[in-house]
Amino acid sequence: MSLTDKIKQILIKKRIIPTQNQSEEISVVQPTAIQEKVKHTKSALYRNKGSAQRQNRPSPKNKTAPEIIKPTIIPTEKKLRFTELGLDPKIIEVLTKNNFIETTEVQAQSIPVSLKGRNVFCSSQTGSGKTLAFLLPMFQKLMTKEISQALIVCPTREIAIQTQKVMQIFLNLGDFKSGLVVGGTDMHEQKRILHRYPEILVATPGRLLDMVNTGLIWLKYTGYVVLDEADRMLDMGFEKDLILILKELTGEHQTMLFSATLFPEILKLANHYVKDCYQIKIGSPSSIASSVTHYLIDVDSGEKLPALIDLIFKNKGKIIVFFNTINEADKIYRSLKRVNIRRIDCLHSRRDQQTREHIIREFRSGEINILLASDVAARGIDIPNVELVINYDLPKHSEEYIHRVGRTGRAGLQGKSVSLYTYKDKKILADIEKLIESKIRHHKIK
């Protein structure tokens, strides 16, 4: 009797899944690795007299706009050492102390251009090292007093917190201060942070615009602006917020825009608000790291849970399991706990912010190694050494597959993506394969 068959009997006995009259033996075949083909401020506390009113946030719909920016495609074969980029010796010292010796492709391409003061529009896959790509030029410009204030706008609170954590090792370069302006935190505490006059603000669009509109933040003297994961901010409905924020940047400033995809809305935003930008394109607009192998396992709907448990038993590293709905994530979480699968937790927007941050810390430290997640809650999670991403449900939109799979295979490490596929997924699978420009091989349950 196979392991999956035993799992199914246990689930039926515990009444977690219904009894089914099935005569065939069920076991998940471990697929052979597929080699993926990749074509792939000081913050001012002055009243803002020109503050705009908060706008509704419609999600972008049009995906077929014409080309607006002609890309400057940079060859990406060669990696460099940070010492070759023209960075200040003090920055190099901090990098070396923290074992950052060799650049990633996006860092090698964008940092020299940024240091020259050019606006940059960079399209690169998730996990490519873009955080250092925009932080290092920012700190060099702060050290030389070329700028006095910098702003980093992130799509989610989690990404903003992670960005601020990365920059901590550089703050002592000039006794710099950073401030976090995000939703889900007490407004009075954030006012207190602003009264420290931080040179760097890390913010989410909604809370930042709230504080701009109430006159707590004035962006006129911001000299360096980063829009991190701009495609996600548009996808989450922040397009009007971003436009209002960019219109507040009336002084001379340099803009860095990073996006994993090249939606028409992104091109339009860059064309209007990132003037004379130098575009860097790392891989295909929809590429996934070549270090990720992709599997499809064909299942009936009733076989998903046993197949998931089998995959968990066979993979002992860090695993993220994605679901399309919070209800399904909660249901499977309870089922896995009932069969004594430990070191597991569930991350979604119905859990309060403090709990979500605690879960991410435990997953990062290894106290838990299985994370069940909804798409929005897990966006931007930057956890090293995630070995396996499982799509319990294939995403409703093909672009979301890029974001999910981008949680593994980061920084050149090997990763795996396994999707549980049913006959209902035929259309979305075709969209995904078209987007990634590669076929994913099917593996049957026998």
N, C-alpha and C positions, 0 to 999 in steps of 0.2 A: 504494500500500500504506500502510495507516495506521500510526501510531506504535506502537499496541498490538500490531499484527500483527508488526511488526519485533521488538518486545520478545519476543513469544512465540517467534519463530524463534530468537532468540539464546538464550533459556532452554532450548529443546529441543536446540540445538546443544551447549550446555554441559552437557546432561543434568541440568539443574536441575528441569525438569518433563518428564513423559513425552510422547512423540509422540502426537498425537491426530488422527484423520481428521476434519477439519472443513473444510467448504467455504465457510462464511460468513466474510466479513471481519469483524474484531473491532476496535472502537475505542470508547474510553470517551467518551460524550457529556458534555460539560461542562454540568451542569444550570443552569437559571435559578434565581436565589436565591429561596428561599421566605421570605416574611415570617412569622415565627413568631408565632402568636397566644398571648399569655401571659395566662392567668387567674392566669393564674397570680398560814531562815524567819527579821527575823533568824531563820534556821532553827535550832531548838533541838536540841542533841545530848544530850538526856536520855533515860534508859531509859523506854520506853513500857510501863508495867505492865499496861495493858489491851490489849496487842496481840492481834490476831485471827490465827487460822491461815489459811494460804493456801487458797483454794477453787478447785475446778474451774471452768472457764469455759464453760458451755453457751451456744451461740448462741441468741438469742431466736427463738421459733417463732410465737407467737401474734400475728397481725396484725389481730385483729378486736375488741380490747377497746373498751368504751364510752368516750365522751367523759368526761374527768375535769376538765379545766380549761376554763373559758369564756374564749375569747381576747379580749384587748383589742386590737382591730385599729386601728392608727393610720394616718391618711391619709398617703400617701407622695409626694405630688406635688412638694413643695418641698424643695430642697436649701438648706443654710445654709452660712455661713462659720464656721470654727472660732471666730472671735472672738465669735460670737453665743451660744456654748454655756455661758458662765460658767467657762471654764477659766482657770487661773492664767496671768498674762502671760508667765512664764518658759516655760511649755509652748507657748504661742502663738509665742514667739520661735523655739523649736526647730522647730516645725511649719513656720513661714514659711521658715526657713533651708533646710529640706528640701523646699520647694515643695508643702507640704500647705496649701492655702488653703480649698478648698471641701469640705464633707463629702459622703460618700455617704449614701444614705437610712438605712441601718442605724445609721450614726454619729449622724446628726441625731436619730433617734428614741430611741436607747438612752442616749447619754451624759448628757443632762440628768436622766433618771430615775436612772441609776447614781450621779450626783453627789449625789442626795438620799438615797442609802443604801438604795434599794429593791432587793430581789431581782429579777432580770430573767431571763425566759425568752424568747429571741429566735429566731424561725424565719425564716431568710433563705437565699437561694441562695448557692452557693459563689462566691467572688470578689467579695463585696459590701462588703469593707472592715471585717470584724468584728474583725480583730486590733487596729486602733487603737480600735475601739469599746470594747474592754475594757481596753486598756493605758492610755489617757488618764485615765479616772477612777481607775485603780489608782495611777498616779504622783501624781495630785493628792492622793489620800488619804495616800500615803506622805509627801509634802512637808509636809502639814499635821499629820502625826503622828496622824491619825485612825485609822490602822492601822500596825502595825509589821512585819507579815509578810503575804505574798501567795503564793498557790499557783495555778499554771496547769497543768491536766491536759490532755494532747493524746493523740490515738489512736496516733500513730506517732512514731518518733525523728525522721524528716525534718521533720514539722510542728513538733515541739518545737524543733529547731535553727533553723528559719526564724523561729519566734516569738521566740526569744532574739536572733536577729540584728536583727529589727525594733526590739526594745526598747533596743538598744545606744545609739541616739542620745539616749535620755532618761535614761540612768543618771547622767550628770553633774549632773542637776538637784538631787541631794542626796547625791552621792557614794555612790549605791546600788550594791549588788552583786547579781548574779544567779547562780544555780546550775542546772546541767543534770543531771537525774536520769533517765537513760534506759537501756534495755537495750543490749547490744552494746558497752559500754564497761567499762573496768577498775573494779572495785568500790573498790579502794584509791584511785584517782584521784578518784572521786566522794566518798569519805570526806574526802579532802584539801580538796575544794571546800566541803563542809559545815563544816569547821573554820574557814572564813573567815566564817562566820555570814552568809550571803546573806539579804537581805530578801525576795528573790523566788526561788521555786523553779519551774522549768519541768520537768514530769515526764511520763513515760508511766505508765499505771496499774500494770503489772506490777512494774517496778523500784521505783516509789514504795512499793507495798505491801510489797515485800521489805524495804525499809529502815525502814518503820514497824514491821513485825513483829520486826525485830532490834533495835529501840530506837534506831536512828541518827537517826530523824526523829520529832519530837513535834509534832503538828498542833494542840494545844490553843489556842495563841495566834495561829493564822492568822486574820486578819480579813477577807480578800478571797479568794474562790475562783472560779476560772473553769473550767468544763467545756467545752472547745472541741471542736466536731464530736462532740457526745455521741452522736448517732445512729450514727456510725461506730464509736465505742467499744463500743456495745451490739452492733452488727452483727459486730464482731470477737470477741465473746465476753467482754467485760470487765464485764458487768453486775454480777456478784457482787463483783468487785474495787472497782468504783466505790461500791457500797453500803457495803463495809467501810471505804473511805477516808472517805466522808461521815460515817459513824458516829464516826470519830476526831475530827471537827471539833466538839468539845464546847463550845468557847467561842463568844462572840458573833461572828458573821461574816455577810458579805454574799456571795450566790452569784449568779454570772452563768452561765447555761446557754445555749449556742448549738447549733443543730441545723439542718441543711438540710432535713430532713424531719420529719414529725409522726407517727411510728410510735406505736402505742398504748403500747409500752414506754417511750418517751420521756415521754409524758404521765403515765404512772404514776410514773416516776422523779421528775419535776418535782413532782407532787402530794405525794409523801411527803417529799422532801428539799429542795425549794426553796419554802418556805412563803411564803404571801402574795405570790406573784411577780407581777410586772407583765409580761404577755405582749405581745410586739411581733411582729407578723406582716407581713413584707415580701413581697408577692406571694403566689402559691399555695404551699402546702406542698411541692409537687413542681415548682416553676417553674424554668425555665432562663432565663438572661439573654435579654432580647428582642433583644439585639445579635447573637445566634447564629442563623445560618440552617442548615437541616437538609436533607440529601440522602440518598436511598437509591439505590444503583446495583445493579440486578439482575444477578447473575452465576451461572454454574455454579461448582461447587467448584474445577474446574481452571482457571478464569479469574481467580481471586482475585489471584494473584501478578502476572500481567501488568497487571491493573487497578490494583494498588497502585503498581507502578513507574510507570505512566502518570500517576497522581495526584502522585507525588513529582516527576516531571519538570515538571508543570504548576504546581506550587506551590513557590516558592523560599523562603518564610518558615519559621518554626519549626513543626514537625509532631510530634504524638504519635500513635503507632499502637498501639492496644490489642488484646491477645490474651487468650483465655480460659485458655490453658495456657502454662506456661513452656517446655515442649518445642516448641510451635509458634512461640513468639517466637524462640527460639534458632535453629530451622530457617530461618525467614524471614530472620533477621539474617545467617546464613551465605550464604543465596542472594543477598541484596542486595549483600553484600561481593564475591561472585564476579562480579557484573556491574558492578563498579567504582563502586558508589554509595558516596561518601565522606561524611565528616562525619556519621557515624551511630553509634549505640551502643544497647545493650540493657540494660534495667533490670529486675531481678527479684530475688526473695528468695534465690536460690542464689548470687548474687554477694555477696562479703563487704561489710561496712558501709563500709569505707574506699573500696572501688571504687565503691559506689553513690553516696557523697557526691561523689567525684571526677567521676562522670558528670553528676550534677545541676549541679555548678559549671560544667562545660564547656557544658552545654545552656543554662544561664543566661547565660553570657558570649558564646555564639554560636559557640564553637569547633566544636561539633556542632549541627546544626539538625534532625536527625531522631532521635527517641527512640522505640524500640520498648519496650513496657512491659506487664507484667502488672498486674492491677487493684490488688492490695494494695500492690505496690511503688510505684505512682504516686499512691496516695492522698495528698492534701494537698500535692502538688507545686505550689508557687506561683511560676510562671515568667511574667514579663511577656511580652506580645506573642506568645503562641502563636496562630498564625493558623488552624491546621487540626488537628482531631482526626479520626482515621480509626479506625473500628471494623472491623478486619480480621475479627473475629468479633463479632456482636452479643452483648452480655453475657447470662449465664444468668439474671440477675435484673433486672427492669426498673429497680429503684432504682439499680443500678450505672450505668445510662445517664446518670442525672442527674450522678453523680460524675465520669464520664468527660468528658461534654460541658462540665462546669463548669471544665475546664482552659483553655477558650478563651472569648473574649468577656468577659473580666474587666474590671472597673472601667469599663464602658461602651464598651470597644473592640469593633470588629467581629470576629466569629469564624465559622468554618464547621465543621460536623460532617458527615462522609461515612461512611455505613455500607455495607459490602459485603453484600448481601442474597441469600440462597439460599432455595429453597423450604422448607428445614428450619426457617427462622426465623419462620414464619408466626405461631406462637403467641406467641413472645416479642415480636414486633413489635406484636401486638395489645395486649399488656400495657403496652408502652412508650407507645403512642399513648393508651391509656386514662389512664396516669399523667400524661403531659404535657398531656392534654386537647387534642390536636391531631393531625391526620393528616399523615404525611410522604409526599410525592409520590415515586413510583417513576420511575426513569430506566433505560432499557434499554441494554444493550451492543449496538451494531449492527455 
